[in-house]
């Protein structure tokens, strides 16, 4: 049976409730972007061995996300994102939650400083609506939500807002030594990193374990990663953020050479299986996200 036929069979089995759990239990993907064709979002969920996914949706693609949810309501929920500096940005975010059923904001990925007036309005709106906000922190080879090193001030000022941190600069900062010439540092982690401290110090901050960035952070120093996951076992949530269409690497363009031909999310799940005891693996791949997002199961 070729991969396409296998995936079709898997999708049918999923709809019939007959699929066994490949990873020993259900898995929530906290970070999947809607695909442009009819079946790829669900194909990635099934192919990577996941159970449910959060569709992180630019509001220009909200119809695509809602179509996916209508087809597979047990497989997806959605977050909404748009540029809050645009004249109608804040109102569109509000309506996405109050009228469209979005369960959070994200992925917020704009060239706006973390302490900008526009972003602070989004933090306040997230607190008002009691939804989390997932943020892309990138300050090397691009600038999205710059200001991570002063983000503690926002965490203190917006204590009622739940933040989920993601991307290159957040995961590079698990180390106290952060080179500024690469998005994916190599080598041993120096203890005392900013991200490690922020997760420890602020109850309103969680970590999104997706993409090349988290995969690199876990694999560069696996001894450190074991302790990091154990320390923050109640605040970390697995995600894919993978560009492949089938959960096995087909069509994907990962930025780490060692992930060429692989599904980034599937590879990260394999790392987590190696790094975390079963109880902690279940927390970061299912229980923490289900609890934080108030998903009925």
Backbone bond lengths (Angstrom), bond angles and torsions (degrees), N, CA, C in turn:
res aa  C-N    CA-C-N  psi(-1)  N-CA   C-N-CA  omega(-1)  CA-C   N-CA-C  phi
1 X - - - 1.475 - - 1.531 108.65 -
2 X 1.353 118.09 125.81 1.457 118.68 178.98 1.526 110.71 -75.86
3 X 1.335 114.59 170.75 1.472 118.87 -171.88 1.517 112.48 -62.47
4 X 1.329 117.09 -40.44 1.464 120.44 179.47 1.526 111.31 -60.96
5 X 1.341 116.47 -44.72 1.455 119.56 179.05 1.521 110.93 -66.72
6 X 1.344 115.23 -37.67 1.459 118.70 177.86 1.521 111.23 -61.92
7 X 1.329 116.18 -44.11 1.462 119.94 179.97 1.516 111.08 -65.05
8 X 1.325 117.09 -39.02 1.463 119.32 177.71 1.517 111.00 -61.73
9 X 1.340 115.57 -41.73 1.456 119.29 177.62 1.516 111.32 -65.66
10 X 1.331 115.90 -39.36 1.467 120.31 179.32 1.518 111.42 -64.84
11 X 1.329 116.48 -40.22 1.459 120.64 178.04 1.521 110.50 -63.03
12 X 1.320 116.17 -41.76 1.456 119.41 178.85 1.517 111.29 -64.92
13 X 1.334 115.71 -39.96 1.458 119.64 178.72 1.510 111.31 -66.16
14 X 1.340 115.87 -38.06 1.463 119.68 177.65 1.519 110.09 -60.76
15 X 1.332 116.27 -46.50 1.461 119.97 -179.62 1.523 111.13 -61.05
16 X 1.336 116.68 -31.26 1.462 120.36 -179.74 1.521 112.36 -87.28
17 X 1.348 116.86 -1.08 1.455 120.80 179.20 1.512 113.48 72.35
18 X 1.353 117.18 28.12 1.453 120.79 -173.79 1.524 113.20 -107.25
19 X 1.333 119.29 -0.02 1.446 121.02 -174.63 1.524 111.58 -76.81
20 X 1.332 116.42 134.25 1.453 120.70 172.86 1.522 108.68 -81.35
21 X 1.337 116.36 156.66 1.457 120.80 -178.94 1.524 109.58 -83.43
22 X 1.302 116.08 112.66 1.455 121.13 -178.76 1.520 112.19 -63.38
23 X 1.342 117.07 -34.53 1.461 121.42 -175.85 1.526 112.22 -100.45
24 X 1.334 116.89 20.51 1.456 120.80 175.61 1.511 114.59 87.22
25 X 1.301 118.17 -4.94 1.453 123.86 -179.92 1.514 108.64 179.50
26 X 1.322 118.46 177.54 1.462 120.75 -179.60 1.526 111.53 -66.89
27 X 1.321 115.61 151.48 1.467 122.18 -179.61 1.524 108.77 -130.77
28 X 1.323 116.20 129.69 1.464 122.80 174.13 1.523 109.25 -100.45
29 X 1.315 116.37 123.99 1.463 122.68 173.11 1.524 107.17 -92.33
30 X 1.324 116.43 109.81 1.461 121.56 -175.84 1.527 112.58 -78.45
31 X 1.358 117.36 -5.33 1.466 118.96 -170.31 1.531 111.44 -148.20
32 X 1.325 115.76 87.30 1.469 121.80 175.14 1.519 108.16 -132.35
33 X 1.312 116.22 130.16 1.465 120.25 177.73 1.532 109.85 -92.10
34 X 1.339 118.37 140.83 1.465 120.52 178.35 1.520 111.05 -57.48
35 X 1.328 115.53 140.53 1.459 121.04 178.21 1.524 109.21 -93.40
36 X 1.302 115.80 163.30 1.464 119.62 -174.63 1.526 113.05 -86.12
37 X 1.344 117.78 -16.22 1.453 118.54 179.66 1.519 110.29 -103.00
38 X 1.306 116.13 179.04 1.455 121.12 -163.62 1.523 115.06 -73.76
39 X 1.335 118.04 -27.74 1.457 118.27 -169.93 1.529 114.76 -126.34
40 X 1.330 119.05 -5.45 1.457 119.57 -168.03 1.527 114.16 -66.25
41 X 1.319 118.63 -31.90 1.468 118.72 178.88 1.523 110.19 -62.56
42 X 1.328 116.84 -47.65 1.455 120.16 178.82 1.528 111.44 -68.26
43 X 1.315 117.20 -36.02 1.460 119.65 177.07 1.525 110.65 -60.91
44 X 1.327 116.85 -39.90 1.463 119.06 179.83 1.517 110.96 -68.32
45 X 1.322 117.48 -40.32 1.464 120.66 177.86 1.522 110.27 -58.39
46 X 1.327 116.20 -52.23 1.462 120.67 -178.21 1.523 111.01 -67.13
47 X 1.328 117.26 -45.23 1.459 120.95 -175.94 1.511 114.04 -63.99
48 X 1.323 116.98 -33.07 1.464 120.51 -179.92 1.517 112.39 -85.67
49 X 1.328 116.99 -3.96 1.453 120.82 179.58 1.508 113.65 84.21
50 X 1.332 117.12 17.67 1.458 120.76 179.26 1.533 110.35 -88.56
51 X 1.323 115.30 172.03 1.463 121.87 -176.80 1.523 111.18 -116.28
52 X 1.308 116.06 -44.38 1.463 123.29 178.50 1.518 108.13 -135.89
53 X 1.337 115.67 160.39 1.461 120.19 177.12 1.517 110.19 -144.94
54 X 1.311 114.69 150.72 1.457 122.73 172.04 1.532 107.35 -95.76
55 X 1.320 116.69 117.35 1.452 121.37 177.62 1.530 108.81 -83.80
56 X 1.327 116.53 108.35 1.462 121.28 178.72 1.522 107.42 -83.97
57 X 1.319 116.15 111.66 1.457 121.46 -160.26 1.517 112.91 -123.25
58 X 1.326 116.24 111.90 1.455 118.93 164.96 1.524 107.15 -59.69
59 X 1.317 116.53 135.89 1.461 119.43 -173.93 1.525 113.48 -61.08
60 X 1.319 117.58 -15.66 1.461 119.88 173.70 1.526 111.13 -68.86
61 X 1.350 117.07 -17.30 1.466 121.33 -179.82 1.527 112.36 -115.03
62 X 1.321 116.97 19.84 1.466 118.24 -175.58 1.533 112.58 -65.84
63 X 1.325 118.00 -32.32 1.465 119.23 177.50 1.523 110.86 -63.80
64 X 1.334 116.77 -37.00 1.466 121.45 178.07 1.528 110.40 -64.31
65 X 1.337 116.53 -44.00 1.465 121.00 179.30 1.525 110.65 -64.81
66 X 1.309 116.76 -44.46 1.463 119.84 -179.26 1.527 111.33 -64.84
67 X 1.346 116.87 -32.89 1.457 120.65 176.08 1.528 110.09 -64.64
68 X 1.334 116.44 -43.17 1.467 120.27 177.68 1.521 110.60 -61.04
69 X 1.334 116.68 -44.53 1.464 120.52 -178.45 1.520 110.95 -65.37
70 X 1.337 116.97 -38.53 1.464 119.98 178.69 1.525 111.11 -62.91
71 X 1.340 117.16 -36.10 1.464 121.02 179.82 1.521 112.02 -74.56
72 X 1.334 116.15 -38.86 1.467 121.26 -174.53 1.535 109.22 -133.59
73 X 1.318 118.64 69.79 1.468 120.53 -174.12 1.527 114.04 -63.30
74 X 1.332 117.38 -23.48 1.464 119.52 178.52 1.523 112.26 -83.45
75 X 1.321 117.01 -10.24 1.461 120.55 -175.08 1.522 113.94 -98.10
76 X 1.345 118.58 -22.00 1.455 120.01 -169.27 1.526 113.42 -136.55
77 X 1.330 114.59 145.75 1.457 122.97 157.36 1.525 105.87 -126.90
78 X 1.344 117.71 173.50 1.457 117.08 -178.22 1.513 113.01 -136.79
79 X 1.334 114.58 150.85 1.457 124.78 169.58 1.526 107.17 -109.68
80 X 1.324 116.48 154.42 1.461 121.72 -179.15 1.526 110.72 -116.20
81 X 1.336 115.50 142.08 1.463 120.37 177.88 1.518 110.37 -141.18
82 X 1.315 115.07 142.32 1.456 121.81 170.74 1.519 107.48 -160.37
83 X 1.310 116.14 167.34 1.462 121.10 -178.79 1.533 109.28 -73.29
84 X 1.332 118.50 112.92 1.466 119.59 -176.88 1.520 113.95 -72.15
85 X 1.333 117.08 -9.95 1.467 119.15 178.32 1.524 111.98 -81.93
86 X 1.343 117.18 -11.11 1.456 120.32 177.10 1.537 110.09 -73.85
87 X 1.336 117.64 151.71 1.476 120.15 -172.73 1.523 114.24 -53.81
88 X 1.334 118.25 -36.94 1.456 120.25 -177.42 1.525 112.49 -106.95
89 X 1.333 116.77 12.91 1.452 120.51 -173.28 1.513 113.98 -60.54
90 X 1.316 117.44 -46.83 1.458 120.71 -176.65 1.526 111.47 -67.56
91 X 1.321 116.90 -40.17 1.457 119.63 -179.50 1.517 110.88 -67.72
92 X 1.326 117.34 -36.38 1.461 120.33 178.20 1.522 110.83 -66.15
93 X 1.320 117.78 -38.01 1.462 120.69 176.58 1.527 110.75 -64.83
94 X 1.321 115.60 -43.41 1.465 119.10 178.89 1.534 110.85 -60.06
95 X 1.320 117.00 -47.33 1.463 120.28 -177.95 1.521 112.07 -66.60
96 X 1.330 116.97 -31.09 1.462 119.23 178.42 1.518 111.13 -60.01
97 X 1.335 116.27 -35.74 1.463 120.62 179.09 1.523 110.98 -83.78
98 X 1.328 117.19 -51.42 1.467 120.45 -171.72 1.521 113.07 -74.85
99 X 1.339 117.36 -28.42 1.455 120.46 -178.26 1.534 113.41 -115.82
100 X 1.336 116.65 -27.69 1.462 119.93 -174.03 1.509 115.39 -100.25
101 X 1.319 117.42 -7.49 1.451 119.61 177.06 1.512 115.99 83.19
102 X 1.328 118.24 10.22 1.466 119.95 176.68 1.526 109.67 -62.25
103 X 1.338 115.69 144.20 1.462 120.84 -175.45 1.521 113.18 -103.29
104 X 1.327 116.04 2.81 1.459 119.74 179.10 1.512 110.14 -179.89
105 X 1.330 116.27 179.03 1.461 122.58 175.95 1.527 108.35 -108.53
106 X 1.336 115.86 135.29 1.442 117.99 176.80 1.524 111.30 149.31
107 X 1.220 115.92 162.09 1.447 128.43 -0.07 1.527 108.62 -80.23
108 X 1.326 117.97 120.69 1.457 121.53 178.04 1.527 107.92 -80.22
109 X 1.318 115.58 109.43 1.464 122.21 -172.62 1.520 108.94 -138.71
110 X 1.335 114.72 80.68 1.457 120.89 -176.29 1.520 109.46 -136.71
111 X 1.308 114.97 157.86 1.464 119.66 -178.56 1.529 109.73 -82.74
112 X 1.324 113.64 63.73 1.461 121.85 178.99 1.515 108.49 -128.87
113 X 1.312 117.09 130.69 1.464 120.45 -179.58 1.519 110.60 -62.00
114 X 1.330 115.70 149.38 1.466 119.21 -176.92 1.523 112.26 -61.28
115 X 1.328 117.33 -25.30 1.458 119.59 179.84 1.526 112.59 -102.91
116 X 1.339 117.25 16.12 1.463 120.35 178.20 1.522 110.14 -68.35
117 X 1.313 116.41 156.42 1.469 120.17 -179.97 1.521 110.92 -62.30
118 X 1.342 116.79 -35.28 1.462 120.05 -179.09 1.532 110.90 -64.78
119 X 1.331 116.65 -45.64 1.465 119.12 -178.59 1.524 111.18 -70.16
120 X 1.299 116.93 -34.36 1.468 118.70 178.96 1.535 110.64 -64.94
121 X 1.315 117.30 -32.58 1.467 119.96 175.21 1.524 110.75 -65.74
122 X 1.338 116.48 -37.62 1.461 119.17 177.65 1.523 110.29 -65.95
123 X 1.329 117.36 -42.05 1.466 120.13 177.71 1.534 110.62 -58.24
124 X 1.321 115.60 -44.14 1.467 119.55 -179.58 1.527 111.27 -65.10
125 X 1.333 116.52 -39.29 1.459 119.92 179.56 1.536 110.36 -66.97
126 X 1.319 117.31 -40.17 1.466 120.53 177.68 1.525 110.43 -60.65
127 X 1.319 116.66 -41.66 1.470 119.98 177.94 1.527 110.93 -65.50
128 X 1.322 116.40 -42.90 1.468 120.42 179.73 1.528 111.23 -60.11
129 X 1.328 116.73 -42.63 1.466 121.34 -176.75 1.529 112.36 -88.70
130 X 1.324 115.94 -4.13 1.466 122.02 178.54 1.524 111.90 59.25
131 X 1.340 115.61 48.06 1.459 121.65 175.47 1.526 108.65 -127.85
132 X 1.346 117.97 152.13 1.459 120.40 178.60 1.519 111.94 -79.04
133 X 1.324 115.78 164.56 1.455 122.00 175.50 1.523 108.61 -126.64
134 X 1.330 116.76 124.69 1.459 122.58 -179.24 1.522 108.49 -100.95
135 X 1.353 115.97 124.18 1.454 121.54 -171.00 1.520 111.93 -119.91
136 X 1.320 114.91 138.85 1.466 123.65 178.83 1.524 108.15 -96.92
137 X 1.332 116.94 110.55 1.463 121.83 -179.55 1.526 109.49 -99.30
138 X 1.327 116.52 111.82 1.469 121.50 -179.06 1.522 109.26 -140.27
139 X 1.337 116.50 121.98 1.463 119.97 -179.12 1.520 112.52 -132.49
140 X 1.328 117.86 3.78 1.460 123.06 174.66 1.517 106.89 -121.06
141 X 1.325 117.78 129.79 1.466 121.92 -177.73 1.521 110.48 55.83
142 X 1.301 115.69 54.21 1.463 122.66 -178.12 1.509 109.08 132.37
143 X 1.313 115.75 159.88 1.462 119.89 -177.86 1.519 109.66 -139.57
144 X 1.332 114.79 101.57 1.457 121.52 177.06 1.525 108.35 -130.76
145 X 1.327 116.13 124.34 1.464 121.76 -175.29 1.530 112.03 52.48
146 X 1.331 117.74 49.80 1.461 118.40 179.32 1.527 111.01 -65.59
147 X 1.330 115.01 149.37 1.458 120.61 178.17 1.512 113.40 117.53
148 X 1.332 118.40 21.83 1.459 120.79 -179.10 1.521 111.72 -56.51
149 X 1.313 117.39 -34.46 1.459 119.68 -175.28 1.527 112.61 -71.25
150 X 1.307 116.38 -11.55 1.468 120.25 172.96 1.523 111.59 -115.05
151 X 1.326 116.99 13.28 1.452 120.33 -174.52 1.522 112.44 -68.23
152 X 1.328 116.96 -20.64 1.470 119.19 176.90 1.517 111.61 -57.19
153 X 1.327 116.62 -32.05 1.468 119.99 178.99 1.530 110.75 -64.86
154 X 1.339 117.15 -37.75 1.459 120.44 178.62 1.531 110.80 -71.83
155 X 1.310 116.53 -38.04 1.463 119.98 178.07 1.522 111.16 -63.38
156 X 1.325 116.30 -35.26 1.471 120.69 177.32 1.526 111.04 -74.08
157 X 1.322 116.15 -41.60 1.467 120.12 -175.47 1.527 112.60 -74.74
158 X 1.333 116.77 -22.86 1.467 121.15 -176.93 1.523 109.11 -123.86
159 X 1.316 115.45 60.79 1.462 120.94 -174.96 1.522 113.23 -65.78
160 X 1.326 117.66 -22.87 1.465 120.57 -179.34 1.531 112.33 -87.77
161 X 1.325 116.69 -1.59 1.462 121.57 178.80 1.519 109.67 -96.21
162 X 1.323 116.49 134.58 1.459 121.87 176.18 1.522 108.86 -97.06
163 X 1.329 115.95 119.50 1.458 122.42 -178.34 1.527 110.05 -106.48
164 X 1.334 115.76 142.10 1.462 122.14 172.24 1.527 106.90 -121.37
165 X 1.325 116.96 119.52 1.467 121.89 -174.07 1.522 111.04 -96.66
166 X 1.333 114.99 141.86 1.468 122.04 -173.85 1.524 109.29 -149.47
167 X 1.305 115.45 158.61 1.469 125.51 164.32 1.521 114.44 94.88
168 X 1.353 112.65 -178.42 1.460 122.98 -164.31 1.525 113.97 -51.62
169 X 1.336 116.42 -53.34 1.460 118.69 -170.36 1.520 111.29 -73.23
170 X 1.324 117.30 -34.37 1.460 119.22 177.05 1.519 110.15 -62.95
171 X 1.337 117.98 -45.58 1.464 119.88 -176.18 1.514 112.36 -77.90
172 X 1.326 118.82 -27.29 1.471 119.62 172.80 1.520 110.50 -64.52
173 X 1.329 115.98 -32.00 1.462 121.20 -176.12 1.530 114.13 -83.06
174 X 1.340 117.89 14.33 1.468 117.10 165.26 1.528 109.33 -67.92
175 X 1.329 116.30 -19.01 1.461 122.04 177.45 1.527 110.08 -100.94
176 X 1.326 115.73 147.29 1.470 120.06 175.84 1.515 111.44 -75.33
177 X 1.321 116.79 -13.47 1.463 122.68 -179.94 1.520 107.80 -112.71
178 X 1.348 116.74 106.06 1.464 121.01 -174.12 1.527 110.32 -118.95
179 X 1.344 118.17 107.58 1.466 119.15 175.87 1.519 110.49 -68.58
180 X 1.311 116.61 147.67 1.456 120.88 -177.78 1.523 112.47 -106.95
181 X 1.342 116.50 19.88 1.457 120.05 178.52 1.526 112.23 -115.08
182 X 1.330 117.19 5.86 1.453 120.27 178.12 1.522 110.07 -150.57
183 X 1.326 116.20 146.72 1.460 120.60 176.99 1.521 111.85 -82.33
184 X 1.345 116.14 -18.30 1.463 120.86 -174.00 1.528 109.91 -128.37
185 X 1.329 117.60 81.72 1.466 120.47 -178.15 1.523 111.81 -62.29
186 X 1.329 115.31 149.50 1.460 121.38 178.02 1.527 109.29 -112.74
187 X 1.316 115.37 168.40 1.456 119.90 174.10 1.510 114.10 89.43
188 X 1.325 114.74 177.37 1.451 121.77 -176.04 1.524 112.11 -60.73
189 X 1.323 114.98 143.91 1.460 122.12 177.52 1.523 109.60 -82.67
190 X 1.322 115.90 134.67 1.464 120.77 174.08 1.523 108.20 -89.37
191 X 1.319 119.13 119.60 1.471 121.08 -177.72 1.523 112.37 -57.14
192 X 1.327 115.18 155.52 1.458 121.05 178.53 1.502 114.06 96.68
193 X 1.333 117.61 16.92 1.459 121.63 -178.33 1.519 112.77 -64.93
194 X 1.325 114.87 153.42 1.464 121.25 -176.19 1.522 112.02 -61.00
195 X 1.320 118.16 -45.60 1.466 120.36 -177.45 1.521 111.18 -63.30
196 X 1.321 116.38 -39.19 1.464 121.44 176.71 1.526 109.99 -59.76
197 X 1.315 116.57 -44.07 1.473 120.92 -178.49 1.531 112.01 -70.47
198 X 1.336 116.50 -40.27 1.465 118.72 -179.99 1.529 111.37 -63.43
199 X 1.327 116.89 -42.54 1.461 119.82 178.16 1.527 111.42 -62.89
200 X 1.328 116.37 -36.02 1.460 120.50 -179.39 1.524 112.23 -73.32
201 X 1.335 116.27 -34.62 1.469 120.24 -169.55 1.521 114.30 -92.43
202 X 1.332 118.37 -21.43 1.460 119.63 -171.47 1.532 110.95 -123.78
203 X 1.322 116.65 113.05 1.470 120.05 -178.23 1.521 113.67 -66.33
204 X 1.335 118.61 -15.92 1.464 121.13 -178.51 1.530 113.07 -94.90
205 X 1.347 117.16 13.70 1.463 120.77 177.63 1.526 110.19 -117.40
206 X 1.354 115.16 131.83 1.460 122.92 176.64 1.525 108.78 -124.29
207 X 1.325 117.04 165.69 1.454 121.88 -178.98 1.513 112.87 -117.82
208 X 1.318 116.57 134.35 1.462 125.10 177.65 1.528 107.35 -96.55
209 X 1.350 116.70 112.25 1.460 121.51 -173.82 1.531 111.03 -91.64
210 X 1.311 116.87 59.20 1.462 120.13 -176.14 1.520 110.98 -121.58
211 X 1.330 113.64 171.98 1.458 123.70 168.33 1.528 112.80 74.48
212 X 1.318 114.44 176.61 1.457 122.06 175.61 1.518 110.85 -57.06
213 X 1.333 116.32 -34.54 1.475 120.68 -173.09 1.518 112.65 -65.65
214 X 1.336 117.88 -46.26 1.466 119.24 178.37 1.525 110.13 -73.20
215 X 1.316 117.17 -39.50 1.461 119.97 177.84 1.527 110.41 -56.65
216 X 1.319 116.71 -43.60 1.459 121.25 178.32 1.527 111.10 -64.73
217 X 1.335 116.22 -42.33 1.469 120.15 -179.37 1.524 111.51 -62.19
218 X 1.332 117.53 -39.04 1.455 120.93 -179.70 1.522 112.13 -72.84
219 X 1.322 117.02 -37.17 1.462 120.64 -171.77 1.522 113.56 -87.54
220 X 1.327 119.19 -18.73 1.466 120.68 -175.59 1.520 112.39 -71.84
221 X 1.330 117.11 -27.96 1.469 121.15 -178.66 1.523 106.92 -153.18
222 X 1.319 115.82 86.51 1.456 120.06 -169.85 1.526 112.77 -70.14
223 X 1.324 117.56 -27.01 1.465 119.23 175.43 1.526 110.14 -65.23
224 X 1.326 116.78 -44.50 1.460 120.12 176.94 1.525 110.26 -64.30
225 X 1.334 116.11 -42.32 1.468 120.40 -176.87 1.522 111.66 -59.58
226 X 1.326 117.91 -37.97 1.469 120.33 178.61 1.522 110.65 -59.13
227 X 1.323 116.84 -45.85 1.459 120.37 179.49 1.509 112.52 -68.25
228 X 1.331 116.64 -38.81 1.464 121.85 179.48 1.524 110.62 -61.09
229 X 1.337 116.04 -47.00 1.461 119.94 -179.86 1.525 110.47 -64.74
230 X 1.319 116.98 -41.05 1.467 120.09 179.59 1.525 110.90 -63.56
231 X 1.335 116.79 -42.14 1.475 120.40 -179.16 1.520 111.83 -63.03
232 X 1.324 116.27 -38.89 1.472 120.77 -172.11 1.531 111.47 -112.67
233 X 1.311 116.72 30.15 1.460 121.84 -173.35 1.524 113.77 -61.08
234 X 1.339 117.87 -22.08 1.466 120.61 179.66 1.523 112.56 -95.24
235 X 1.360 117.71 2.58 1.461 120.09 -173.50 1.524 113.48 -128.98
236 X 1.328 116.84 2.89 1.460 121.13 -179.16 1.519 110.19 -106.65
237 X 1.339 116.28 143.94 1.459 121.59 -178.74 1.524 109.46 -137.63
238 X 1.316 115.90 127.95 1.452 121.41 -179.99 1.533 111.75 -67.12
239 X 1.327 115.07 145.06 1.459 121.54 171.43 1.517 110.16 -150.14
240 X 1.329 117.02 161.71 1.465 121.52 179.49 1.533 111.66 -94.68
241 X 1.328 117.49 -61.20 1.469 122.82 -171.03 1.527 109.52 48.50
242 X 1.317 115.21 50.50 1.459 122.24 -174.26 1.522 109.77 -110.19
243 X 1.331 116.18 143.69 1.459 119.80 -177.81 1.528 113.10 -92.87
244 X 1.336 118.41 -6.12 1.466 118.54 179.38 1.525 109.99 -71.71
245 X 1.316 117.03 159.07 1.465 118.57 -174.34 1.516 113.76 -96.38
246 X 1.351 117.18 -16.69 1.456 118.04 -169.75 1.521 114.95 -120.46
247 X 1.319 118.63 3.26 1.457 119.91 -178.19 1.512 114.07 77.12
248 X 1.339 116.63 9.95 1.466 121.94 177.91 1.527 112.25 -131.63
249 X 1.314 117.21 5.57 1.459 120.70 175.09 1.508 116.34 107.09
250 X 1.314 118.70 -8.48 1.465 120.48 -177.18 1.531 111.13 -66.01
251 X 1.318 115.68 126.54 1.454 120.80 176.92 1.509 115.22 77.61
252 X 1.319 118.19 1.73 1.457 120.92 -177.49 1.514 112.22 -83.21
253 X 1.325 115.46 155.26 1.467 121.25 178.10 1.528 109.72 -130.80
254 X 1.345 117.90 67.76 1.470 119.97 -179.82 1.524 111.32 -66.29
255 X 1.318 115.74 151.50 1.456 121.26 -177.08 1.519 112.64 -86.79
256 X 1.320 117.71 -14.95 1.461 121.14 175.48 1.527 108.90 -92.90
257 X 1.335 118.39 123.70 1.471 120.04 -177.40 1.520 113.57 -55.35
258 X 1.327 118.65 -35.20 1.462 120.10 -176.45 1.539 112.15 -71.15
259 X 1.346 117.02 -12.27 1.461 120.01 177.56 1.526 112.53 -96.73
260 X 1.327 117.27 6.04 1.459 120.07 179.68 1.529 109.65 -59.27
261 X 1.327 116.35 129.56 1.450 121.34 -179.68 1.507 114.58 79.00
262 X 1.333 116.88 6.13 1.461 121.27 -179.30 1.523 110.41 -117.62
263 X 1.315 115.75 159.24 1.464 121.11 168.51 1.519 107.97 -84.41
264 X 1.329 116.78 123.26 1.458 120.83 -178.35 1.522 111.44 -59.37
265 X 1.322 116.78 -43.63 1.459 119.60 -179.55 1.513 112.52 -65.05
266 X 1.326 116.94 -43.92 1.465 120.99 178.89 1.529 110.19 -60.88
267 X 1.334 117.06 -41.68 1.460 120.19 179.11 1.528 110.96 -64.44
268 X 1.336 116.73 -39.85 1.462 120.22 178.58 1.523 111.26 -65.97
269 X 1.331 117.48 -38.49 1.465 119.70 175.55 1.527 110.47 -60.85
270 X 1.324 117.33 -38.86 1.449 120.50 176.36 1.521 112.25 -63.12
271 X 1.333 116.22 -41.76 1.460 120.22 175.75 1.522 111.36 -60.96
272 X 1.326 116.18 -44.77 1.463 119.95 -179.16 1.521 111.34 -63.24
273 X 1.328 117.26 -36.31 1.460 120.51 176.80 1.533 110.77 -60.76
274 X 1.340 115.17 -35.96 1.460 120.54 179.84 1.526 111.91 -76.28
275 X 1.316 117.10 -35.38 1.460 122.29 -169.85 1.523 114.18 -91.24
276 X 1.315 117.97 -23.88 1.469 120.08 -170.87 1.530 111.04 -122.59
277 X 1.326 117.04 137.55 1.468 119.24 170.66 1.522 110.11 -59.75
278 X 1.321 116.94 160.41 1.451 121.23 -173.89 1.525 112.55 -55.59
279 X 1.329 117.70 -41.38 1.460 120.76 -178.67 1.524 111.33 -61.19
280 X 1.328 116.93 -42.64 1.467 120.86 179.54 1.521 110.36 -73.32
281 X 1.333 117.28 -38.13 1.468 120.71 175.97 1.521 110.80 -55.79
282 X 1.315 117.11 -43.23 1.464 121.40 179.41 1.520 110.61 -64.52
283 X 1.325 117.06 -38.07 1.466 119.52 178.60 1.518 111.46 -61.86
284 X 1.342 116.99 -52.04 1.462 119.66 -171.49 1.520 112.38 -77.55
285 X 1.329 117.41 -19.81 1.464 118.69 -179.86 1.522 113.34 -98.70
286 X 1.332 117.97 -9.83 1.458 119.19 -177.51 1.519 113.08 -149.89
287 X 1.314 117.97 -61.02 1.457 121.13 -166.18 1.526 113.36 -63.13
288 X 1.327 117.99 -42.96 1.465 119.91 -177.35 1.528 111.58 -63.78
289 X 1.328 116.57 -44.60 1.458 119.81 -179.45 1.508 112.70 -68.02
290 X 1.319 116.82 -40.81 1.462 120.68 178.89 1.525 110.58 -61.66
291 X 1.324 115.51 -40.53 1.463 120.19 179.77 1.529 111.12 -68.82
292 X 1.336 116.31 -49.27 1.473 119.94 -175.88 1.530 111.49 -63.86
293 X 1.319 116.77 -39.87 1.465 120.66 -175.98 1.517 113.20 -91.23
294 X 1.326 115.60 1.48 1.473 121.46 176.10 1.529 111.25 56.18
295 X 1.328 115.92 47.14 1.455 122.31 -179.22 1.524 109.25 -88.35
296 X 1.310 117.16 122.96 1.457 121.41 177.81 1.525 109.40 -76.01
297 X 1.335 116.89 131.74 1.455 121.15 179.61 1.524 109.12 -130.10
